[in-house]
Amino acid sequence: MSTAIHSRSYRSHHPEKVRAYKQWYYLDHKKRDADRERRAQLRYRFGITPEQYDQLLADQRGVCAVCHRSDPTGRRLAVDHDHQTGVVRGLLCSNCNRAIGQLAESPDVLAAALAYLRQ
């Protein structure tokens, strides 16, 4: 790509070509940038690679580790981890992930909630 597309004069005289180039550039880089961002987030937040995520997903047969369903929002399953140790426990749908978070990741609170539901 020549530097002509970057000159102010060229942009003002050929707005349609500049628009087409920007659209092509955006579409061409969108998936690559999304993949790079996903890889960085998995590594930074959970210490795993996309390949390890995919292996967890395959081990769970593509469903939530708690309710055994896919995510109702259509999103990827969330990486569940122990906030104290950072150890990844599995993949959860958004509902189960939020529920565990709301129960403060406490087995005692979960047991109390279960006892309440069984009354």
C-alpha angles and dihedrals in degrees: 000000000000124000089245091091088059098052117103092227093053092048092051094048098041108034093151093056092046091049091049091049093049091049092050091047093050094049092044094051100035098084095038092051092046091052091048091049092048092050091049094048094049091049096043100041102034108013094239136115126234087253091057089048089051090050091052089049091050091047089054091045091242096298139104115283091227110038097020093228133112118257109285091217092057091241127130115277113267121246107245115206140167106259092209099052102017091230113151111237101182145286123301137187115246093258095053092041091054092044093054090047092050089052088056090242087280120147088201093056090045091051090050091050090049092050089050092051092049093055 
